[in-house]
C-alpha cells in the first residue's frame, strides 16, 4: 500500500500508530529527509493534538494514542538523526523521582517533548538524584523534567535539585517539575526553574527555554 | 465524620500509630486492614476518641487477593512494626524495595512493589502481549464472577460482629466498579489476561470502546445477580454501599469528555443504582478524585447519592459552588481538608481554619459527612491530624 506523505499528519492526530509507522518507513525508503518528516508533519501534528487537548476536545487517552503514533515514527527516525548528527531542538532528561513509581504523566510529557522535536532520555521511575546527575552529564541535557505524584515523594524533587547544585551542574540545566501535588509555590520553594500543570504547556515552555518560538 | 470505613476514607498505618500514641491508647502494633495502601485499622478505641460516626464492612479478600486473617508481625520500610495477614508474603531486593504476591503465592510473579523509601504498594503491571484481532472481553472478566458462598458468609459474619453498633455501616461491595484503574492491573490475580496495562486501558476507552462495552455489560449482568444475593444477606442492616472508585478526574481536567461518560459508563452505573434504589434503602457512594465538577450532574443522573472525596484542590472544585449547584441532590462525603498541601505541609492553625470553613460550607442544610480528601497519607504531622479532629469538634460545638 502506498501512502501520501500528508497522511502522516493525520495518523499522528488520530493516533493510528500502524499507519504512522508505515508512512515513515515508506518515506525514508524513498529518501525523504527525516528532519522534513519531523518538522513538516509530526511537529505540526503534535501542535494540533496539544491544541485539541487545551480546547477539551482531546483528553488523556487521545494524548496517549497520538504519543504512541508519534513514537512509532520516531523509532525509525531517531537512529538516522543520530547517524547523520542532526541536532534536536534540545536534550531533555526525564524521570519520576526516587520513591515514586507513577509514570503516566511523565511518559506523556516525555512523548510530547519528543513530538515537539526534543531528544528525550527517559530514566523511568524511582530515579535517584545521582542517576539524574549522571544522565545530565552524559547527555549534556538542556532540561531536566522531574515528576512526582505523591506528597511523600515531593521532597525527592528538592533532593535532586540539591544534588545538581552539589555536583556543580545546576546552572547548566533548566529544571522542570510537575505532577498532581506539585504547584508553582512548591516549585519556587525548592528552586525549580519551571512548573507546568500539563504536558502541552510544558512543551511550549521548553521550546521557549530553547529560544524556539511557539 | 468518617475515617476507616472504606479504602478511600482511611488512615495510613503510620498515622494510625501516631494518633493512638497521641490519644494515649493501648500501645500495640497497628493492624493493616488494606495492604495495597498500607492503611491501618481504625479500631473501636480510636474511632471513639476521634468521634467517628461510621464503620466499614469490606470484601473478604484484599486487593492482593488474600483475606486478612491470622495476623503476623511485619517491619515496614519506614521501620514501623505492624500486623499483617499471614498471606502477606513479601520479598525484599538488595535496594530495599519490597515485593508482594497475589494470594500470597510466591511461586508466581509479584503483583505489587513498594520502593525502599515508599509508604505503600503500587501495582506491577503484568500485561500479556495484546493480539488486537483476537481480544476477548472474557479475559478482563476473570475477577467479575458470581459471588461465592464463602464471600456471602463473610458479609454475614461481619454484620453479626457489628450487631448493635450505633455507627452508620458502610459496605464495600466488590465487582461494582467499572474500569477502576487501580483494579485494572488485577494485583489479586496470579495470571491476569486481557488489557491490564494502565495506559493501554486508558487508550482502550477511546480506541476500543466496543471491547469496553462488552466488558462492562457482562460485568454489570454479574453485578445485578450478585446484588440479589447480597441483598438477602445485607438486608436493611447497612446504610451505605461503596460501589465504585473509578477516578474520572485529573488535577486539572477529566480523563474523558462528559459525553464519553454518558456513552460508556452511564448505562451500567444506572442499572446498578436503579436496582439498589428499587430494592433497598441503601445510599450509593461514588468515589472519584480530581476535577470532576463537569461530571457531577451525570453522577446525579445515573443515581449516585454520595460523592467522595470532593477534591477541592482540583480545577473547578470550588466548595461554595459545588454546594450551591449540587448540594440539594448529592451528599458530599469528604472535602474536609486538603491532603496534598494543607495536611502534610500546613500549620495546625491552617488546618483548623480550612476544616472550619469546609464544615461551614458543606454542612449547610445537611448532606455532609466530614472526611479528609482521600486517605490521610503518611508523613501527615500528628499535630495537624489532631487539629483537624479538634476543629470538627469545635464546629459541632463540642469543645
HADDOCK unambig.tbl for C-alpha pairs under 7 A between the chains (distance, minus, plus):
assign (segid A and resid 59 and name CA) (segid B and resid 255 and name CA) 5.79 0.50 0.50
assign (segid A and resid 59 and name CA) (segid B and resid 256 and name CA) 5.51 0.50 0.50
assign (segid A and resid 60 and name CA) (segid B and resid 255 and name CA) 5.70 0.50 0.50
assign (segid A and resid 61 and name CA) (segid B and resid 202 and name CA) 5.10 0.50 0.50
assign (segid A and resid 61 and name CA) (segid B and resid 203 and name CA) 4.66 0.50 0.50
assign (segid A and resid 61 and name CA) (segid B and resid 206 and name CA) 6.05 0.50 0.50
assign (segid A and resid 62 and name CA) (segid B and resid 203 and name CA) 6.92 0.50 0.50
assign (segid A and resid 62 and name CA) (segid B and resid 206 and name CA) 6.72 0.50 0.50
assign (segid A and resid 64 and name CA) (segid B and resid 203 and name CA) 6.50 0.50 0.50
assign (segid A and resid 65 and name CA) (segid B and resid 203 and name CA) 6.19 0.50 0.50
assign (segid A and resid 99 and name CA) (segid B and resid 115 and name CA) 5.34 0.50 0.50
assign (segid A and resid 99 and name CA) (segid B and resid 116 and name CA) 6.94 0.50 0.50
assign (segid A and resid 99 and name CA) (segid B and resid 117 and name CA) 5.40 0.50 0.50
assign (segid A and resid 99 and name CA) (segid B and resid 118 and name CA) 5.26 0.50 0.50
assign (segid A and resid 104 and name CA) (segid B and resid 199 and name CA) 6.91 0.50 0.50
assign (segid A and resid 151 and name CA) (segid B and resid 340 and name CA) 6.02 0.50 0.50
assign (segid A and resid 152 and name CA) (segid B and resid 378 and name CA) 7.00 0.50 0.50
assign (segid A and resid 152 and name CA) (segid B and resid 379 and name CA) 6.82 0.50 0.50
assign (segid A and resid 180 and name CA) (segid B and resid 251 and name CA) 5.74 0.50 0.50
assign (segid A and resid 181 and name CA) (segid B and resid 340 and name CA) 5.48 0.50 0.50
